[in-house]
């Protein structure tokens, strides 16, 4: 049974449709990359999955025991968020809010979960450091640890490597892939980097003038996939023209 199913989904703003007819399903353990042109509706889709925005049409269903409050989310960072004056431990622990419910404090199990996730992502030595003093890569690890406190099932990542240097980007992609392969966490990730999608994803959803959903290999045989390969080939050979 699918963890997440979207049928005939129509997305947009103030009644104006950006993309329509989206139908796809994500099973436990999948790694789905969402790719497409700027403004094609990728972030809107993610916010709709989270319930932060209502669809114009169609439906989204959670299954396989997944609840909406069991989805971990790593959004795109803003300048204000990067300057947030809290400790690493405080930010990671805040990922347990959905577990705590109306309790005004975190219990022992939630504190241990936060500590375990900091240890898993190499953040334990930074627990008392102020978040805004960290590098961009360290900040993204903190936000990922926070998201892991909210879920053991499904992670939503909105262009998580934006602004990171190539080495940190590669390390972060490998970390996400490891969480998917080793821990069995389902990943849905928006990425502008189709090369990374083809390296790590099991499935790809391409949104744009043409829509594709299927396996990585199927994408390479599709119209959008062939167009990507053509453009990549042109870019590699373009220096001689």
C-alpha positions as a printed NumPy array, in Angstrom:
array([[  0.   ,   0.   ,   0.   ],
       [  1.311,   3.46 ,  -0.906],
       [  2.367,   5.856,   1.839],
       [  1.211,   8.802,  -0.257],
       [ -1.117,   8.911,  -3.262],
       [ -2.003,  11.954,  -5.374],
       [ -4.824,  11.618,  -7.923],
       [ -5.763,  14.225, -10.511],
       [ -4.09 ,  16.922,  -8.441],
       [ -4.464,  20.509,  -9.63 ],
       [ -2.229,  23.182,  -8.072],
       [ -2.183,  26.953,  -8.276],
       [ -2.791,  30.311,  -6.639],
       [ -6.027,  32.262,  -6.256],
       [ -7.825,  29.947,  -8.643],
       [ -5.127,  30.14 , -11.34 ],
       [ -3.85 ,  26.693, -12.219],
       [ -0.08 ,  26.157, -12.467],
       [ -0.155,  22.426, -13.106],
       [ -2.988,  19.93 , -13.314],
       [ -3.643,  16.244, -13.613],
       [ -0.83 ,  15.127, -11.326],
       [ -1.235,  11.465, -10.444],
       [  1.48 ,   9.496,  -8.669],
       [  2.091,   7.264,  -5.655],
       [  5.013,   6.959,  -3.266],
       [  5.684,   3.674,  -1.479],
       [  7.66 ,   3.063,   1.697],
       [ 11.387,   3.23 ,   0.985],
       [ 11.072,   5.154,  -2.286],
       [ 13.373,   8.069,  -3.094],
       [ 11.347,  10.446,  -5.273],
       [ 12.99 ,  13.495,  -6.813],
       [ 10.738,  16.275,  -8.098],
       [ 12.363,  18.206, -10.948],
       [ 11.218,  20.809, -13.437],
       [ 11.491,  24.393, -14.546],
       [ 11.348,  27.335, -12.135],
       [  7.746,  28.287, -11.435],
       [  6.406,  24.896, -12.487],
       [  4.798,  24.239,  -9.101],
       [  7.348,  22.04 ,  -7.311],
       [  7.293,  23.897,  -3.986],
       [  3.54 ,  24.388,  -4.265],
       [  3.141,  20.626,  -4.575],
       [  5.212,  20.049,  -1.443],
       [  3.221,  22.611,   0.553],
       [  0.012,  20.991,  -0.645],
       [  1.218,  17.557,   0.485],
       [  1.94 ,  19.087,   3.894],
       [ -1.538,  20.591,   4.086],
       [ -0.182,  24.144,   4.047],
       [ -2.019,  24.919,   0.819],
       [ -5.3  ,  23.55 ,  -0.506],
       [ -5.331,  21.93 ,  -3.955],
       [ -7.502,  23.421,  -6.673],
       [ -8.701,  19.926,  -7.479],
       [ -7.943,  16.256,  -7.034],
       [ -6.961,  14.513,  -3.829],
       [ -4.031,  13.508,  -1.645],
       [ -4.279,  10.422,   0.517],
       [ -1.889,   9.124,   3.158],
       [ -1.714,   5.354,   3.602],
       [  0.371,   2.529,   5.043],
       [ -0.206,   3.913,   8.548],
       [  1.249,   7.347,   7.735],
       [ -0.276,  10.31 ,   9.551],
       [  0.07 ,  13.911,   8.389],
       [  1.901,  14.846,  11.616],
       [  4.471,  12.095,  10.929],
       [  6.033,  13.849,   7.949],
       [  9.421,  15.514,   8.425],
       [  9.945,  18.708,   6.425],
       [ 13.098,  20.61 ,   5.532],
       [ 12.033,  23.84 ,   3.756],
       [ 14.112,  26.289,   1.797],
       [ 15.896,  28.599,   4.221],
       [ 15.414,  32.364,   4.295],
       [ 17.982,  34.907,   5.49 ],
       [ 15.943,  35.453,   8.661],
       [ 15.946,  31.726,   9.45 ],
       [ 19.713,  31.481,   8.969],
       [ 20.142,  34.145,  11.654],
       [ 17.892,  32.44 ,  14.22 ],
       [ 19.321,  32.952,  17.754],
       [ 18.806,  29.512,  19.294],
       [ 21.089,  26.628,  20.18 ],
       [ 21.48 ,  23.582,  17.961],
       [ 19.878,  21.406,  20.634],
       [ 16.85 ,  23.716,  20.955],
       [ 16.222,  23.699,  17.212],
       [ 16.583,  19.931,  16.844],
       [ 14.35 ,  19.315,  19.867],
       [ 11.654,  21.566,  18.391],
       [ 11.116,  18.841,  15.787],
       [  9.371,  16.872,  18.548],
       [  6.551,  19.421,  18.882],
       [  4.081,  17.25 ,  17.   ],
       [  4.869,  14.394,  19.39 ],
       [  4.516,  16.57 ,  22.488],
       [  1.072,  17.818,  21.506],
       [ -0.276,  20.209,  24.148],
       [  2.372,  19.315,  26.74 ],
       [  4.428,  22.416,  27.676],
       [  7.632,  20.377,  27.917],
       [  9.5  ,  17.579,  26.169],
       [  9.655,  14.2  ,  27.868],
       [ 12.68 ,  11.95 ,  28.32 ],
       [ 12.003,   9.918,  25.157],
       [ 11.777,  13.066,  23.01 ],
       [ 15.001,  14.46 ,  24.463],
       [ 16.72 ,  11.145,  23.735],
       [ 15.366,  11.152,  20.183],
       [ 16.832,  14.626,  19.612],
       [ 20.169,  13.552,  21.105],
       [ 20.238,  10.403,  18.955],
       [ 19.549,  12.372,  15.776],
       [ 22.263,  14.901,  16.605],
       [ 24.673,  12.014,  17.142],
       [ 23.603,  10.364,  13.875],
       [ 24.287,  13.545,  11.886],
       [ 27.536,  14.432,  13.651],
       [ 26.033,  17.389,  15.533],
       [ 26.548,  16.257,  19.148],
       [ 29.711,  18.396,  19.635],
       [ 27.733,  21.436,  18.406],
       [ 24.691,  20.953,  20.657],
       [ 25.28 ,  24.133,  22.675],
       [ 26.454,  26.266,  19.768],
       [ 24.239,  29.071,  18.463],
       [ 22.615,  28.089,  15.199],
       [ 23.41 ,  31.361,  13.44 ],
       [ 27.144,  30.854,  14.076],
       [ 27.224,  27.653,  12.016],
       [ 28.199,  27.177,   8.386],
       [ 25.512,  26.633,   5.767],
       [ 26.194,  22.902,   5.639],
       [ 26.039,  22.583,   9.426],
       [ 22.765,  24.511,   9.507],
       [ 21.222,  22.136,   6.973],
       [ 22.295,  19.155,   9.078],
       [ 20.604,  20.769,  12.086],
       [ 17.379,  21.221,  10.12 ],
       [ 17.595,  17.649,   8.858],
       [ 18.019,  16.379,  12.431],
       [ 14.981,  18.472,  13.381],
       [ 12.959,  16.91 ,  10.568],
       [ 14.024,  13.424,  11.679],
       [ 12.597,  14.151,  15.136],
       [  9.206,  14.515,  13.464],
       [  9.303,  11.265,  11.489],
       [ 10.735,   7.814,  11.047],
       [  8.736,   7.344,   7.839],
       [  8.72 ,  10.214,   5.322],
       [ 11.016,  13.189,   4.706],
       [ 10.115,  16.138,   2.453],
       [ 13.113,  18.226,   1.357],
       [ 12.75 ,  21.442,  -0.65 ],
       [ 16.021,  22.085,  -2.536],
       [ 18.1  ,  21.291,   0.565],
       [ 21.51 ,  22.046,  -0.979],
       [ 20.807,  25.546,  -2.321],
       [ 23.771,  27.827,  -1.594],
       [ 26.09 ,  25.034,  -0.43 ],
       [ 29.514,  24.502,  -1.987],
       [ 30.058,  21.411,  -4.172],
       [ 31.769,  19.276,  -1.522],
       [ 29.159,  20.017,   1.139],
       [ 26.438,  19.427,  -1.455],
       [ 27.842,  15.99 ,  -2.328],
       [ 28.163,  15.078,   1.369],
       [ 24.568,  16.153,   2.045],
       [ 23.195,  14.145,  -0.878],
       [ 25.058,  11.069,   0.37 ],
       [ 23.655,  11.61 ,   3.862],
       [ 20.079,  11.729,   2.537],
       [ 20.685,   8.653,   0.384],
       [ 22.039,   6.817,   3.437],
       [ 18.953,   7.676,   5.497],
       [ 16.854,   6.275,   2.673],
       [ 18.884,   3.101,   2.079],
       [ 19.981,   2.287,   5.638],
       [ 17.065,   3.526,   7.725],
       [ 14.323,   2.904,   5.168],
       [ 13.015,   6.478,   5.359],
       [ 10.981,   7.474,   2.318],
       [ 12.35 ,  10.648,   0.71 ],
       [ 10.586,  13.191,  -1.485],
       [ 13.083,  15.846,  -2.568],
       [ 12.764,  18.865,  -4.831],
       [ 15.971,  19.417,  -6.75 ],
       [ 17.097,  21.649,  -9.611],
       [ 20.02 ,  19.26 , -10.068],
       [ 18.78 ,  16.534, -12.417],
       [ 22.2  ,  14.847, -12.292],
       [ 21.757,  14.284,  -8.551],
       [ 18.223,  13.042,  -9.131],
       [ 19.479,  10.491, -11.637],
       [ 22.201,   9.362,  -9.243],
       [ 20.149,   8.909,  -6.078],
       [ 16.433,   8.707,  -6.894],
       [ 14.436,   5.532,  -7.415],
       [ 11.608,   7.555,  -9.016],
       [ 11.319,  10.957, -10.689],
       [  8.4  ,  13.343, -11.035],
       [  9.038,  15.927, -13.75 ],
       [  6.683,  18.923, -13.681],
       [  6.496,  21.402, -16.528],
       [  4.973,  21.694, -19.976],
       [  5.201,  17.914, -20.002],
       [  4.692,  15.798, -16.901],
       [  6.428,  12.5  , -16.208],
       [  6.262,  10.143, -13.248],
       [  8.06 ,   6.843, -13.107],
       [ 11.341,   5.112, -12.4  ],
       [ 14.724,   6.685, -12.968],
       [ 15.359,   4.471, -15.996],
       [ 11.918,   5.257, -17.365],
       [ 12.654,   8.96 , -17.076],
       [ 15.754,   8.608, -19.234],
       [ 13.593,   7.072, -21.968],
       [ 10.864,   9.722, -21.65 ],
       [ 10.51 ,  12.956, -23.601],
       [ 11.543,  15.197, -20.644],
       [ 14.437,  12.873, -19.826],
       [ 15.74 ,  12.779, -23.398],
       [ 15.486,  16.557, -23.551],
       [ 17.584,  16.823, -20.39 ],
       [ 20.238,  14.525, -21.854],
       [ 20.251,  16.539, -25.078],
       [ 20.741,  19.801, -23.201],
       [ 23.44 ,  18.271, -21.006],
       [ 25.243,  17.008, -24.093],
       [ 24.996,  20.451, -25.712],
       [ 26.407,  22.093, -22.592],
       [ 29.396,  19.715, -22.508],
       [ 30.174,  20.311, -26.152],
       [ 29.236,  23.969, -26.273],
       [ 32.682,  25.329, -25.612],
       [ 33.772,  24.762, -29.214],
       [ 31.046,  26.829, -30.811]])
